[in-house]
Amino acid sequence: MPAAIARGVSPIAKAQTHSIDHIDEPITIDLAKISLRNFRRRFLLKTNRPAIEYVQNTKVDFARKLLEQRVLPLTPLST
């Protein structure tokens, strides 16, 4: 993302986009460029749920879509 565009994007929106685009990777606080405490507080204020809950729900939704589309059998998703 170009720097000019990235400056206008909130750290929370960046983390949300990253969690979807990189579903199999952990989110690091370096992505947000703010303190962990501030990130947690701002994420909760913006989304009304903790960041970990958002990430977990994103992963569950992704797995559900894979199952619905029959992209993967149930066994690899259950491990």
Buried (B, 14 or more C-beta within 10 A) or exposed (E): EEEEEEEEEEBBEBBBEBBEEEEEEEBEBEBBEBEEEEBBEBBBEBBEEEBEEBBEEBBEEBBEEBEEEEEEEEEEEEE
